[in-house]
Amino acid sequence: MRLEQVTAEALKYTNGDRYLLSVSVAKRVSQLQNGATPLVSTAKNDKPVDIALREIAAGTIEVKAQ
């Protein structure tokens, strides 16, 4: 799936709120960089941002407005 499609799918979980999506991705990227296990299948060359977006798009990460 192309990154644009993944982003569009992830936006469904944030009710179209791009700011909430970007904050959620940033938090998850931080967790991944600190050793958290990815919740979706990954390729060797996947970047943490791509992994975080795919996790949100798959619905494995709950996104909440604060």
PDBQT receptor file of N, H, CA, C and O in Angstrom, charges set to zero:
ATOM      1  N   MET A   1       0.846  -1.177   0.000  1.00  0.00    +0.000 N 
ATOM      2  CA  MET A   1       0.000   0.000   0.000  1.00  0.00    +0.000 C 
ATOM      3  C   MET A   1       0.892   1.240   0.000  1.00  0.00    +0.000 C 
ATOM      4  O   MET A   1       1.889   1.304   0.719  1.00  0.00    +0.000 OA
ATOM      5  N   ARG A   2       0.523   2.198  -0.800  1.00  0.00    +0.000 N 
ATOM      6  H   ARG A   2      -0.287   2.145  -1.384  1.00  0.00    +0.000 HD
ATOM      7  CA  ARG A   2       1.304   3.429  -0.897  1.00  0.00    +0.000 C 
ATOM      8  C   ARG A   2       1.123   4.274   0.350  1.00  0.00    +0.000 C 
ATOM      9  O   ARG A   2       0.105   4.178   1.035  1.00  0.00    +0.000 OA
ATOM     10  N   LEU A   3       2.103   5.090   0.637  1.00  0.00    +0.000 N 
ATOM     11  H   LEU A   3       2.930   5.168   0.080  1.00  0.00    +0.000 HD
ATOM     12  CA  LEU A   3       2.087   5.920   1.841  1.00  0.00    +0.000 C 
ATOM     13  C   LEU A   3       0.874   6.850   1.875  1.00  0.00    +0.000 C 
ATOM     14  O   LEU A   3       0.317   7.097   2.945  1.00  0.00    +0.000 OA
ATOM     15  N   GLU A   4       0.465   7.362   0.728  1.00  0.00    +0.000 N 
ATOM     16  H   GLU A   4       0.918   7.162  -0.141  1.00  0.00    +0.000 HD
ATOM     17  CA  GLU A   4      -0.706   8.241   0.686  1.00  0.00    +0.000 C 
ATOM     18  C   GLU A   4      -1.963   7.490   1.110  1.00  0.00    +0.000 C 
ATOM     19  O   GLU A   4      -2.819   8.044   1.800  1.00  0.00    +0.000 OA
ATOM     20  N   GLN A   5      -2.072   6.238   0.700  1.00  0.00    +0.000 N 
ATOM     21  H   GLN A   5      -1.376   5.788   0.140  1.00  0.00    +0.000 HD
ATOM     22  CA  GLN A   5      -3.225   5.423   1.069  1.00  0.00    +0.000 C 
ATOM     23  C   GLN A   5      -3.202   5.093   2.560  1.00  0.00    +0.000 C 
ATOM     24  O   GLN A   5      -4.243   5.089   3.217  1.00  0.00    +0.000 OA
ATOM     25  N   VAL A   6      -2.013   4.816   3.086  1.00  0.00    +0.000 N 
ATOM     26  H   VAL A   6      -1.167   4.818   2.552  1.00  0.00    +0.000 HD
ATOM     27  CA  VAL A   6      -1.869   4.521   4.510  1.00  0.00    +0.000 C 
ATOM     28  C   VAL A   6      -2.262   5.747   5.331  1.00  0.00    +0.000 C 
ATOM     29  O   VAL A   6      -2.966   5.628   6.333  1.00  0.00    +0.000 OA
ATOM     30  N   THR A   7      -1.808   6.917   4.905  1.00  0.00    +0.000 N 
ATOM     31  H   THR A   7      -1.236   7.014   4.090  1.00  0.00    +0.000 HD
ATOM     32  CA  THR A   7      -2.138   8.152   5.611  1.00  0.00    +0.000 C 
ATOM     33  C   THR A   7      -3.639   8.420   5.568  1.00  0.00    +0.000 C 
ATOM     34  O   THR A   7      -4.224   8.814   6.577  1.00  0.00    +0.000 OA
ATOM     35  N   ALA A   8      -4.258   8.213   4.433  1.00  0.00    +0.000 N 
ATOM     36  H   ALA A   8      -3.783   7.893   3.614  1.00  0.00    +0.000 HD
ATOM     37  CA  ALA A   8      -5.706   8.419   4.316  1.00  0.00    +0.000 C 
ATOM     38  C   ALA A   8      -6.456   7.462   5.241  1.00  0.00    +0.000 C 
ATOM     39  O   ALA A   8      -7.436   7.851   5.877  1.00  0.00    +0.000 OA
ATOM     40  N   GLU A   9      -6.004   6.227   5.318  1.00  0.00    +0.000 N 
ATOM     41  H   GLU A   9      -5.208   5.911   4.802  1.00  0.00    +0.000 HD
ATOM     42  CA  GLU A   9      -6.642   5.254   6.205  1.00  0.00    +0.000 C 
ATOM     43  C   GLU A   9      -6.434   5.643   7.671  1.00  0.00    +0.000 C 
ATOM     44  O   GLU A   9      -7.356   5.525   8.479  1.00  0.00    +0.000 OA
ATOM     45  N   ALA A  10      -5.240   6.100   8.014  1.00  0.00    +0.000 N 
ATOM     46  H   ALA A  10      -4.492   6.195   7.357  1.00  0.00    +0.000 HD
ATOM     47  CA  ALA A  10      -4.953   6.515   9.390  1.00  0.00    +0.000 C 
ATOM     48  C   ALA A  10      -5.795   7.723   9.792  1.00  0.00    +0.000 C 
ATOM     49  O   ALA A  10      -6.193   7.841  10.951  1.00  0.00    +0.000 OA
ATOM     50  N   LEU A  11      -6.067   8.617   8.849  1.00  0.00    +0.000 N 
ATOM     51  H   LEU A  11      -5.743   8.521   7.908  1.00  0.00    +0.000 HD
ATOM     52  CA  LEU A  11      -6.886   9.795   9.142  1.00  0.00    +0.000 C 
ATOM     53  C   LEU A  11      -8.305   9.418   9.538  1.00  0.00    +0.000 C 
ATOM     54  O   LEU A  11      -8.973  10.180  10.237  1.00  0.00    +0.000 OA
ATOM     55  N   LYS A  12      -8.770   8.263   9.104  1.00  0.00    +0.000 N 
ATOM     56  H   LYS A  12      -8.227   7.645   8.536  1.00  0.00    +0.000 HD
ATOM     57  CA  LYS A  12     -10.109   7.803   9.495  1.00  0.00    +0.000 C 
ATOM     58  C   LYS A  12     -10.185   7.578  11.000  1.00  0.00    +0.000 C 
ATOM     59  O   LYS A  12     -11.240   7.764  11.607  1.00  0.00    +0.000 OA
ATOM     60  N   TYR A  13      -9.072   7.179  11.599  1.00  0.00    +0.000 N 
ATOM     61  H   TYR A  13      -8.215   7.028  11.106  1.00  0.00    +0.000 HD
ATOM     62  CA  TYR A  13      -9.046   6.916  13.033  1.00  0.00    +0.000 C 
ATOM     63  C   TYR A  13      -8.893   8.193  13.860  1.00  0.00    +0.000 C 
ATOM     64  O   TYR A  13      -9.016   8.163  15.084  1.00  0.00    +0.000 OA
ATOM     65  N   THR A  14      -8.625   9.312  13.188  1.00  0.00    +0.000 N 
ATOM     66  H   THR A  14      -8.524   9.337  12.193  1.00  0.00    +0.000 HD
ATOM     67  CA  THR A  14      -8.507  10.594  13.887  1.00  0.00    +0.000 C 
ATOM     68  C   THR A  14      -9.618  11.554  13.468  1.00  0.00    +0.000 C 
ATOM     69  O   THR A  14      -9.556  12.749  13.754  1.00  0.00    +0.000 OA
ATOM     70  N   ASN A  15     -10.627  11.025  12.791  1.00  0.00    +0.000 N 
ATOM     71  H   ASN A  15     -10.677  10.053  12.558  1.00  0.00    +0.000 HD
ATOM     72  CA  ASN A  15     -11.741  11.841  12.290  1.00  0.00    +0.000 C 
ATOM     73  C   ASN A  15     -11.250  12.987  11.412  1.00  0.00    +0.000 C 
ATOM     74  O   ASN A  15     -11.808  14.084  11.442  1.00  0.00    +0.000 OA
ATOM     75  N   GLY A  16     -10.212  12.729  10.637  1.00  0.00    +0.000 N 
ATOM     76  H   GLY A  16      -9.759  11.838  10.613  1.00  0.00    +0.000 HD
ATOM     77  CA  GLY A  16      -9.689  13.729   9.711  1.00  0.00    +0.000 C 
ATOM     78  C   GLY A  16      -8.802  14.777  10.343  1.00  0.00    +0.000 C 
ATOM     79  O   GLY A  16      -8.409  15.732   9.672  1.00  0.00    +0.000 OA
ATOM     80  N   ASP A  17      -8.477  14.628  11.606  1.00  0.00    +0.000 N 
ATOM     81  H   ASP A  17      -8.796  13.852  12.151  1.00  0.00    +0.000 HD
ATOM     82  CA  ASP A  17      -7.650  15.611  12.317  1.00  0.00    +0.000 C 
ATOM     83  C   ASP A  17      -6.167  15.322  12.055  1.00  0.00    +0.000 C 
ATOM     84  O   ASP A  17      -5.581  14.422  12.658  1.00  0.00    +0.000 OA
ATOM     85  N   ARG A  18      -5.582  16.090  11.158  1.00  0.00    +0.000 N 
ATOM     86  H   ARG A  18      -6.058  16.820  10.669  1.00  0.00    +0.000 HD
ATOM     87  CA  ARG A  18      -4.180  15.866  10.787  1.00  0.00    +0.000 C 
ATOM     88  C   ARG A  18      -3.218  16.164  11.925  1.00  0.00    +0.000 C 
ATOM     89  O   ARG A  18      -2.182  15.511  12.054  1.00  0.00    +0.000 OA
ATOM     90  N   TYR A  19      -3.557  17.151  12.752  1.00  0.00    +0.000 N 
ATOM     91  H   TYR A  19      -4.398  17.681  12.647  1.00  0.00    +0.000 HD
ATOM     92  CA  TYR A  19      -2.706  17.477  13.894  1.00  0.00    +0.000 C 
ATOM     93  C   TYR A  19      -2.662  16.309  14.879  1.00  0.00    +0.000 C 
ATOM     94  O   TYR A  19      -1.590  15.921  15.342  1.00  0.00    +0.000 OA
ATOM     95  N   LEU A  20      -3.821  15.758  15.192  1.00  0.00    +0.000 N 
ATOM     96  H   LEU A  20      -4.692  16.073  14.815  1.00  0.00    +0.000 HD
ATOM     97  CA  LEU A  20      -3.879  14.608  16.098  1.00  0.00    +0.000 C 
ATOM     98  C   LEU A  20      -3.105  13.430  15.527  1.00  0.00    +0.000 C 
ATOM     99  O   LEU A  20      -2.419  12.721  16.264  1.00  0.00    +0.000 OA
ATOM    100  N   LEU A  21      -3.209  13.218  14.221  1.00  0.00    +0.000 N 
ATOM    101  H   LEU A  21      -3.766  13.795  13.623  1.00  0.00    +0.000 HD
ATOM    102  CA  LEU A  21      -2.458  12.135  13.584  1.00  0.00    +0.000 C 
ATOM    103  C   LEU A  21      -0.959  12.368  13.719  1.00  0.00    +0.000 C 
ATOM    104  O   LEU A  21      -0.218  11.443  14.052  1.00  0.00    +0.000 OA
ATOM    105  N   SER A  22      -0.507  13.584  13.466  1.00  0.00    +0.000 N 
ATOM    106  H   SER A  22      -1.108  14.336  13.195  1.00  0.00    +0.000 HD
ATOM    107  CA  SER A  22       0.937  13.859  13.527  1.00  0.00    +0.000 C 
ATOM    108  C   SER A  22       1.472  13.714  14.950  1.00  0.00    +0.000 C 
ATOM    109  O   SER A  22       2.581  13.216  15.145  1.00  0.00    +0.000 OA
ATOM    110  N   VAL A  23       0.693  14.146  15.948  1.00  0.00    +0.000 N 
ATOM    111  H   VAL A  23      -0.208  14.550  15.789  1.00  0.00    +0.000 HD
ATOM    112  CA  VAL A  23       1.121  14.002  17.336  1.00  0.00    +0.000 C 
ATOM    113  C   VAL A  23       1.166  12.521  17.721  1.00  0.00    +0.000 C 
ATOM    114  O   VAL A  23       2.094  12.078  18.399  1.00  0.00    +0.000 OA
ATOM    115  N   SER A  24       0.169  11.768  17.289  1.00  0.00    +0.000 N 
ATOM    116  H   SER A  24      -0.585  12.127  16.738  1.00  0.00    +0.000 HD
ATOM    117  CA  SER A  24       0.117  10.338  17.598  1.00  0.00    +0.000 C 
ATOM    118  C   SER A  24       1.274   9.587  16.949  1.00  0.00    +0.000 C 
ATOM    119  O   SER A  24       1.884   8.714  17.567  1.00  0.00    +0.000 OA
ATOM    120  N   VAL A  25       1.569   9.932  15.703  1.00  0.00    +0.000 N 
ATOM    121  H   VAL A  25       1.074  10.641  15.201  1.00  0.00    +0.000 HD
ATOM    122  CA  VAL A  25       2.691   9.293  15.012  1.00  0.00    +0.000 C 
ATOM    123  C   VAL A  25       4.003   9.630  15.717  1.00  0.00    +0.000 C 
ATOM    124  O   VAL A  25       4.851   8.757  15.899  1.00  0.00    +0.000 OA
ATOM    125  N   ALA A  26       4.173  10.880  16.110  1.00  0.00    +0.000 N 
ATOM    126  H   ALA A  26       3.484  11.589  15.963  1.00  0.00    +0.000 HD
ATOM    127  CA  ALA A  26       5.409  11.292  16.788  1.00  0.00    +0.000 C 
ATOM    128  C   ALA A  26       5.598  10.534  18.104  1.00  0.00    +0.000 C 
ATOM    129  O   ALA A  26       6.707  10.107  18.423  1.00  0.00    +0.000 OA
ATOM    130  N   LYS A  27       4.520  10.367  18.860  1.00  0.00    +0.000 N 
ATOM    131  H   LYS A  27       3.618  10.713  18.600  1.00  0.00    +0.000 HD
ATOM    132  CA  LYS A  27       4.622   9.627  20.122  1.00  0.00    +0.000 C 
ATOM    133  C   LYS A  27       4.989   8.166  19.873  1.00  0.00    +0.000 C 
ATOM    134  O   LYS A  27       5.816   7.592  20.581  1.00  0.00    +0.000 OA
ATOM    135  N   ARG A  28       4.367   7.579  18.862  1.00  0.00    +0.000 N 
ATOM    136  H   ARG A  28       3.696   8.045  18.287  1.00  0.00    +0.000 HD
ATOM    137  CA  ARG A  28       4.643   6.167  18.573  1.00  0.00    +0.000 C 
ATOM    138  C   ARG A  28       6.058   5.995  18.024  1.00  0.00    +0.000 C 
ATOM    139  O   ARG A  28       6.722   5.007  18.339  1.00  0.00    +0.000 OA
ATOM    140  N   VAL A  29       6.522   6.924  17.222  1.00  0.00    +0.000 N 
ATOM    141  H   VAL A  29       5.983   7.726  16.966  1.00  0.00    +0.000 HD
ATOM    142  CA  VAL A  29       7.896   6.864  16.709  1.00  0.00    +0.000 C 
ATOM    143  C   VAL A  29       8.884   6.894  17.868  1.00  0.00    +0.000 C 
ATOM    144  O   VAL A  29       9.866   6.152  17.873  1.00  0.00    +0.000 OA
ATOM    145  N   SER A  30       8.622   7.747  18.841  1.00  0.00    +0.000 N 
ATOM    146  H   SER A  30       7.824   8.349  18.836  1.00  0.00    +0.000 HD
ATOM    147  CA  SER A  30       9.482   7.815  20.017  1.00  0.00    +0.000 C 
ATOM    148  C   SER A  30       9.516   6.473  20.742  1.00  0.00    +0.000 C 
ATOM    149  O   SER A  30      10.577   6.010  21.159  1.00  0.00    +0.000 OA
ATOM    150  N   GLN A  31       8.350   5.855  20.888  1.00  0.00    +0.000 N 
ATOM    151  H   GLN A  31       7.487   6.231  20.549  1.00  0.00    +0.000 HD
ATOM    152  CA  GLN A  31       8.286   4.545  21.543  1.00  0.00    +0.000 C 
ATOM    153  C   GLN A  31       9.064   3.501  20.751  1.00  0.00    +0.000 C 
ATOM    154  O   GLN A  31       9.798   2.699  21.328  1.00  0.00    +0.000 OA
ATOM    155  N   LEU A  32       8.904   3.512  19.432  1.00  0.00    +0.000 N 
ATOM    156  H   LEU A  32       8.308   4.164  18.963  1.00  0.00    +0.000 HD
ATOM    157  CA  LEU A  32       9.614   2.541  18.586  1.00  0.00    +0.000 C 
ATOM    158  C   LEU A  32      11.124   2.740  18.672  1.00  0.00    +0.000 C 
ATOM    159  O   LEU A  32      11.879   1.770  18.729  1.00  0.00    +0.000 OA
ATOM    160  N   GLN A  33      11.557   3.986  18.680  1.00  0.00    +0.000 N 
ATOM    161  H   GLN A  33      10.943   4.774  18.634  1.00  0.00    +0.000 HD
ATOM    162  CA  GLN A  33      12.989   4.262  18.756  1.00  0.00    +0.000 C 
ATOM    163  C   GLN A  33      13.577   3.883  20.112  1.00  0.00    +0.000 C 
ATOM    164  O   GLN A  33      14.779   3.649  20.235  1.00  0.00    +0.000 OA
ATOM    165  N   ASN A  34      12.709   3.827  21.134  1.00  0.00    +0.000 N 
ATOM    166  H   ASN A  34      11.732   4.018  21.034  1.00  0.00    +0.000 HD
ATOM    167  CA  ASN A  34      13.164   3.430  22.461  1.00  0.00    +0.000 C 
ATOM    168  C   ASN A  34      13.003   1.947  22.719  1.00  0.00    +0.000 C 
ATOM    169  O   ASN A  34      13.120   1.499  23.859  1.00  0.00    +0.000 OA
ATOM    170  N   GLY A  35      12.732   1.168  21.658  1.00  0.00    +0.000 N 
ATOM    171  H   GLY A  35      12.636   1.532  20.731  1.00  0.00    +0.000 HD
ATOM    172  CA  GLY A  35      12.737  -0.278  21.779  1.00  0.00    +0.000 C 
ATOM    173  C   GLY A  35      11.397  -0.976  21.774  1.00  0.00    +0.000 C 
ATOM    174  O   GLY A  35      11.351  -2.193  21.955  1.00  0.00    +0.000 OA
ATOM    175  N   ALA A  36      10.295  -0.252  21.574  1.00  0.00    +0.000 N 
ATOM    176  H   ALA A  36      10.333   0.737  21.427  1.00  0.00    +0.000 HD
ATOM    177  CA  ALA A  36       8.982  -0.895  21.516  1.00  0.00    +0.000 C 
ATOM    178  C   ALA A  36       8.911  -1.813  20.297  1.00  0.00    +0.000 C 
ATOM    179  O   ALA A  36       9.522  -1.541  19.263  1.00  0.00    +0.000 OA
ATOM    180  N   THR A  37       8.167  -2.888  20.431  1.00  0.00    +0.000 N 
ATOM    181  H   THR A  37       7.671  -3.109  21.270  1.00  0.00    +0.000 HD
ATOM    182  CA  THR A  37       8.010  -3.849  19.349  1.00  0.00    +0.000 C 
ATOM    183  C   THR A  37       6.930  -3.366  18.384  1.00  0.00    +0.000 C 
ATOM    184  O   THR A  37       5.841  -2.995  18.821  1.00  0.00    +0.000 OA
ATOM    185  N   PRO A  38       7.208  -3.364  17.089  1.00  0.00    +0.000 N 
ATOM    186  CA  PRO A  38       6.183  -2.975  16.112  1.00  0.00    +0.000 C 
ATOM    187  C   PRO A  38       4.987  -3.925  16.173  1.00  0.00    +0.000 C 
ATOM    188  O   PRO A  38       5.150  -5.127  16.382  1.00  0.00    +0.000 OA
ATOM    189  N   LEU A  39       3.796  -3.382  15.990  1.00  0.00    +0.000 N 
ATOM    190  H   LEU A  39       3.663  -2.405  15.821  1.00  0.00    +0.000 HD
ATOM    191  CA  LEU A  39       2.567  -4.167  16.064  1.00  0.00    +0.000 C 
ATOM    192  C   LEU A  39       2.047  -4.585  14.690  1.00  0.00    +0.000 C 
ATOM    193  O   LEU A  39       0.978  -5.185  14.578  1.00  0.00    +0.000 OA
ATOM    194  N   VAL A  40       2.805  -4.267  13.657  1.00  0.00    +0.000 N 
ATOM    195  H   VAL A  40       3.674  -3.780  13.747  1.00  0.00    +0.000 HD
ATOM    196  CA  VAL A  40       2.492  -4.698  12.292  1.00  0.00    +0.000 C 
ATOM    197  C   VAL A  40       3.748  -5.326  11.706  1.00  0.00    +0.000 C 
ATOM    198  O   VAL A  40       4.851  -5.122  12.215  1.00  0.00    +0.000 OA
ATOM    199  N   SER A  41       3.576  -6.086  10.641  1.00  0.00    +0.000 N 
ATOM    200  H   SER A  41       2.680  -6.252  10.228  1.00  0.00    +0.000 HD
ATOM    201  CA  SER A  41       4.754  -6.682  10.006  1.00  0.00    +0.000 C 
ATOM    202  C   SER A  41       5.589  -5.579   9.362  1.00  0.00    +0.000 C 
ATOM    203  O   SER A  41       5.056  -4.618   8.808  1.00  0.00    +0.000 OA
ATOM    204  N   THR A  42       6.894  -5.736   9.447  1.00  0.00    +0.000 N 
ATOM    205  H   THR A  42       7.327  -6.517   9.897  1.00  0.00    +0.000 HD
ATOM    206  CA  THR A  42       7.795  -4.705   8.935  1.00  0.00    +0.000 C 
ATOM    207  C   THR A  42       8.824  -5.316   8.007  1.00  0.00    +0.000 C 
ATOM    208  O   THR A  42       9.133  -6.505   8.086  1.00  0.00    +0.000 OA
ATOM    209  N   ALA A  43       9.348  -4.478   7.127  1.00  0.00    +0.000 N 
ATOM    210  H   ALA A  43       9.097  -3.512   7.063  1.00  0.00    +0.000 HD
ATOM    211  CA  ALA A  43      10.472  -4.849   6.276  1.00  0.00    +0.000 C 
ATOM    212  C   ALA A  43      11.737  -4.278   6.906  1.00  0.00    +0.000 C 
ATOM    213  O   ALA A  43      11.675  -3.401   7.768  1.00  0.00    +0.000 OA
ATOM    214  N   LYS A  44      12.859  -4.776   6.475  1.00  0.00    +0.000 N 
ATOM    215  H   LYS A  44      12.910  -5.489   5.775  1.00  0.00    +0.000 HD
ATOM    216  CA  LYS A  44      14.125  -4.364   7.065  1.00  0.00    +0.000 C 
ATOM    217  C   LYS A  44      14.387  -2.865   6.915  1.00  0.00    +0.000 C 
ATOM    218  O   LYS A  44      14.987  -2.248   7.795  1.00  0.00    +0.000 OA
ATOM    219  N   ASN A  45      13.943  -2.282   5.807  1.00  0.00    +0.000 N 
ATOM    220  H   ASN A  45      13.456  -2.783   5.092  1.00  0.00    +0.000 HD
ATOM    221  CA  ASN A  45      14.250  -0.873   5.546  1.00  0.00    +0.000 C 
ATOM    222  C   ASN A  45      13.107   0.078   5.915  1.00  0.00    +0.000 C 
ATOM    223  O   ASN A  45      13.139   1.244   5.523  1.00  0.00    +0.000 OA
ATOM    224  N   ASP A  46      12.093  -0.394   6.663  1.00  0.00    +0.000 N 
ATOM    225  H   ASP A  46      12.067  -1.342   6.982  1.00  0.00    +0.000 HD
ATOM    226  CA  ASP A  46      10.993   0.482   7.092  1.00  0.00    +0.000 C 
ATOM    227  C   ASP A  46      11.480   1.498   8.116  1.00  0.00    +0.000 C 
ATOM    228  O   ASP A  46      12.238   1.170   9.028  1.00  0.00    +0.000 OA
ATOM    229  N   LYS A  47      11.034   2.731   7.948  1.00  0.00    +0.000 N 
ATOM    230  H   LYS A  47      10.418   2.998   7.207  1.00  0.00    +0.000 HD
ATOM    231  CA  LYS A  47      11.364   3.790   8.896  1.00  0.00    +0.000 C 
ATOM    232  C   LYS A  47      10.326   3.790  10.010  1.00  0.00    +0.000 C 
ATOM    233  O   LYS A  47       9.191   3.366   9.793  1.00  0.00    +0.000 OA
ATOM    234  N   PRO A  48      10.699   4.260  11.203  1.00  0.00    +0.000 N 
ATOM    235  CA  PRO A  48       9.742   4.290  12.311  1.00  0.00    +0.000 C 
ATOM    236  C   PRO A  48       8.460   5.063  11.997  1.00  0.00    +0.000 C 
ATOM    237  O   PRO A  48       7.389   4.692  12.478  1.00  0.00    +0.000 OA
ATOM    238  N   VAL A  49       8.550   6.120  11.205  1.00  0.00    +0.000 N 
ATOM    239  H   VAL A  49       9.419   6.422  10.815  1.00  0.00    +0.000 HD
ATOM    240  CA  VAL A  49       7.363   6.893  10.841  1.00  0.00    +0.000 C 
ATOM    241  C   VAL A  49       6.409   6.043  10.018  1.00  0.00    +0.000 C 
ATOM    242  O   VAL A  49       5.198   6.072  10.236  1.00  0.00    +0.000 OA
ATOM    243  N   ASP A  50       6.954   5.283   9.068  1.00  0.00    +0.000 N 
ATOM    244  H   ASP A  50       7.938   5.260   8.891  1.00  0.00    +0.000 HD
ATOM    245  CA  ASP A  50       6.122   4.414   8.240  1.00  0.00    +0.000 C 
ATOM    246  C   ASP A  50       5.448   3.334   9.079  1.00  0.00    +0.000 C 
ATOM    247  O   ASP A  50       4.275   3.021   8.875  1.00  0.00    +0.000 OA
ATOM    248  N   ILE A  51       6.190   2.773  10.015  1.00  0.00    +0.000 N 
ATOM    249  H   ILE A  51       7.143   3.027  10.181  1.00  0.00    +0.000 HD
ATOM    250  CA  ILE A  51       5.643   1.736  10.884  1.00  0.00    +0.000 C 
ATOM    251  C   ILE A  51       4.511   2.309  11.736  1.00  0.00    +0.000 C 
ATOM    252  O   ILE A  51       3.447   1.700  11.849  1.00  0.00    +0.000 OA
ATOM    253  N   ALA A  52       4.740   3.477  12.334  1.00  0.00    +0.000 N 
ATOM    254  H   ALA A  52       5.604   3.972  12.242  1.00  0.00    +0.000 HD
ATOM    255  CA  ALA A  52       3.733   4.107  13.183  1.00  0.00    +0.000 C 
ATOM    256  C   ALA A  52       2.462   4.416  12.391  1.00  0.00    +0.000 C 
ATOM    257  O   ALA A  52       1.357   4.173  12.878  1.00  0.00    +0.000 OA
ATOM    258  N   LEU A  53       2.607   4.943  11.190  1.00  0.00    +0.000 N 
ATOM    259  H   LEU A  53       3.504   5.140  10.795  1.00  0.00    +0.000 HD
ATOM    260  CA  LEU A  53       1.445   5.237  10.357  1.00  0.00    +0.000 C 
ATOM    261  C   LEU A  53       0.676   3.958  10.025  1.00  0.00    +0.000 C 
ATOM    262  O   LEU A  53      -0.554   3.941  10.087  1.00  0.00    +0.000 OA
ATOM    263  N   ARG A  54       1.388   2.894   9.674  1.00  0.00    +0.000 N 
ATOM    264  H   ARG A  54       2.386   2.908   9.624  1.00  0.00    +0.000 HD
ATOM    265  CA  ARG A  54       0.721   1.634   9.347  1.00  0.00    +0.000 C 
ATOM    266  C   ARG A  54       0.023   1.041  10.561  1.00  0.00    +0.000 C 
ATOM    267  O   ARG A  54      -1.039   0.432  10.426  1.00  0.00    +0.000 OA
ATOM    268  N   GLU A  55       0.604   1.210  11.745  1.00  0.00    +0.000 N 
ATOM    269  H   GLU A  55       1.466   1.705  11.854  1.00  0.00    +0.000 HD
ATOM    270  CA  GLU A  55      -0.038   0.720  12.967  1.00  0.00    +0.000 C 
ATOM    271  C   GLU A  55      -1.350   1.456  13.220  1.00  0.00    +0.000 C 
ATOM    272  O   GLU A  55      -2.352   0.834  13.575  1.00  0.00    +0.000 OA
ATOM    273  N   ILE A  56      -1.350   2.758  13.041  1.00  0.00    +0.000 N 
ATOM    274  H   ILE A  56      -0.537   3.263  12.752  1.00  0.00    +0.000 HD
ATOM    275  CA  ILE A  56      -2.568   3.544  13.246  1.00  0.00    +0.000 C 
ATOM    276  C   ILE A  56      -3.596   3.202  12.177  1.00  0.00    +0.000 C 
ATOM    277  O   ILE A  56      -4.778   3.044  12.482  1.00  0.00    +0.000 OA
ATOM    278  N   ALA A  57      -3.159   3.086  10.933  1.00  0.00    +0.000 N 
ATOM    279  H   ALA A  57      -2.199   3.214  10.685  1.00  0.00    +0.000 HD
ATOM    280  CA  ALA A  57      -4.069   2.757   9.831  1.00  0.00    +0.000 C 
ATOM    281  C   ALA A  57      -4.694   1.374  10.014  1.00  0.00    +0.000 C 
ATOM    282  O   ALA A  57      -5.826   1.144   9.588  1.00  0.00    +0.000 OA
ATOM    283  N   ALA A  58      -3.963   0.458  10.644  1.00  0.00    +0.000 N 
ATOM    284  H   ALA A  58      -3.044   0.645  10.990  1.00  0.00    +0.000 HD
ATOM    285  CA  ALA A  58      -4.479  -0.896  10.877  1.00  0.00    +0.000 C 
ATOM    286  C   ALA A  58      -5.383  -0.949  12.105  1.00  0.00    +0.000 C 
ATOM    287  O   ALA A  58      -6.062  -1.949  12.336  1.00  0.00    +0.000 OA
ATOM    288  N   GLY A  59      -5.391   0.116  12.885  1.00  0.00    +0.000 N 
ATOM    289  H   GLY A  59      -4.840   0.929  12.697  1.00  0.00    +0.000 HD
ATOM    290  CA  GLY A  59      -6.229   0.152  14.072  1.00  0.00    +0.000 C 
ATOM    291  C   GLY A  59      -5.611  -0.523  15.283  1.00  0.00    +0.000 C 
ATOM    292  O   GLY A  59      -6.307  -0.775  16.267  1.00  0.00    +0.000 OA
ATOM    293  N   THR A  60      -4.319  -0.822  15.232  1.00  0.00    +0.000 N 
ATOM    294  H   THR A  60      -3.754  -0.618  14.432  1.00  0.00    +0.000 HD
ATOM    295  CA  THR A  60      -3.662  -1.477  16.367  1.00  0.00    +0.000 C 
ATOM    296  C   THR A  60      -3.227  -0.493  17.441  1.00  0.00    +0.000 C 
ATOM    297  O   THR A  60      -2.926  -0.891  18.566  1.00  0.00    +0.000 OA
ATOM    298  N   ILE A  61      -3.192   0.793  17.097  1.00  0.00    +0.000 N 
ATOM    299  H   ILE A  61      -3.437   1.116  16.183  1.00  0.00    +0.000 HD
ATOM    300  CA  ILE A  61      -2.857   1.848  18.045  1.00  0.00    +0.000 C 
ATOM    301  C   ILE A  61      -4.105   2.702  18.229  1.00  0.00    +0.000 C 
ATOM    302  O   ILE A  61      -4.687   3.179  17.256  1.00  0.00    +0.000 OA
ATOM    303  N   GLU A  62      -4.511   2.890  19.473  1.00  0.00    +0.000 N 
ATOM    304  H   GLU A  62      -4.037   2.502  20.264  1.00  0.00    +0.000 HD
ATOM    305  CA  GLU A  62      -5.682   3.728  19.751  1.00  0.00    +0.000 C 
ATOM    306  C   GLU A  62      -5.249   5.189  19.786  1.00  0.00    +0.000 C 
ATOM    307  O   GLU A  62      -4.297   5.554  20.475  1.00  0.00    +0.000 OA
ATOM    308  N   VAL A  63      -5.955   6.007  19.040  1.00  0.00    +0.000 N 
ATOM    309  H   VAL A  63      -6.729   5.710  18.479  1.00  0.00    +0.000 HD
ATOM    310  CA  VAL A  63      -5.642   7.428  18.963  1.00  0.00    +0.000 C 
ATOM    311  C   VAL A  63      -6.711   8.189  19.741  1.00  0.00    +0.000 C 
ATOM    312  O   VAL A  63      -7.905   8.061  19.472  1.00  0.00    +0.000 OA
ATOM    313  N   LYS A  64      -6.257   8.987  20.713  1.00  0.00    +0.000 N 
ATOM    314  H   LYS A  64      -5.287   9.091  20.931  1.00  0.00    +0.000 HD
ATOM    315  CA  LYS A  64      -7.182   9.760  21.539  1.00  0.00    +0.000 C 
ATOM    316  C   LYS A  64      -6.796  11.230  21.504  1.00  0.00    +0.000 C 
ATOM    317  O   LYS A  64      -5.615  11.578  21.509  1.00  0.00    +0.000 OA
ATOM    318  N   ALA A  65      -7.803  12.081  21.470  1.00  0.00    +0.000 N 
ATOM    319  H   ALA A  65      -8.762  11.798  21.467  1.00  0.00    +0.000 HD
ATOM    320  CA  ALA A  65      -7.558  13.518  21.609  1.00  0.00    +0.000 C 
ATOM    321  C   ALA A  65      -7.317  13.807  23.080  1.00  0.00    +0.000 C 
ATOM    322  O   ALA A  65      -7.986  13.242  23.945  1.00  0.00    +0.000 OA
ATOM    323  N   GLN A  66      -6.376  14.673  23.365  1.00  0.00    +0.000 N 
ATOM    324  H   GLN A  66      -5.832  15.132  22.662  1.00  0.00    +0.000 HD
ATOM    325  CA  GLN A  66      -6.064  14.977  24.771  1.00  0.00    +0.000 C 
ATOM    326  C   GLN A  66      -6.699  16.256  25.207  1.00  0.00    +0.000 C 
ATOM    327  O   GLN A  66      -6.541  16.663  26.358  1.00  0.00    +0.000 OA
TER     328      GLN A  66
